[in-house]
């Protein structure tokens, strides 16, 4: 048996062509915060492809591109690892045990956006873990989840997805779904 597989360049060209074609014909009602979703009844195996240079994620079912969203990946010093992974666990209401804020007894944030492994714990405060709804772990402590998505890489390594899109990706990607992270 002999199989011909397209090279990376042909795949990237086909990906761009497909994305542009879908954007030109999908109804505006399918657009949501930072992307679109058109995959409720599309058959095929799910796959997520993240392009770090674009700060975008694409959701495929089989060969069909059914969703696209902006993302925010790891900032300098906390880069999101490039590679091929699979979703190993999912948690709809995940709360981080590593990242969050130190707050006082009155609920005031004393120190924000901290990493408990690195940031000192100010006296009179306690840790409040960051909420990470629609969390899908794909590589150790790395995950895709709902979160703040500025137009640049800003996370501690996770891939943040906007509120309007995180639920779609979460619901359509069972454990075992392929996650490909590219530059």
Buried (B, 14 or more C-beta within 10 A) or exposed (E): EEEEEEEEEEEEEEBEEBBEEBEEEBEEEBBBEBBBBBBEEBEEEBBBBBBBEEBBBBBBBEEBBBBBBBBBBBBEEBEBBEEEBEBBEBBEEBBBEBBBBBBEEEEEBBBEEBEBEEBEEEEEBEBBBBBBBBBBBBBEEBBBBBBEBEEEBBBBBBBBBBBBBBBBBBBBBEEEBBBBBBE
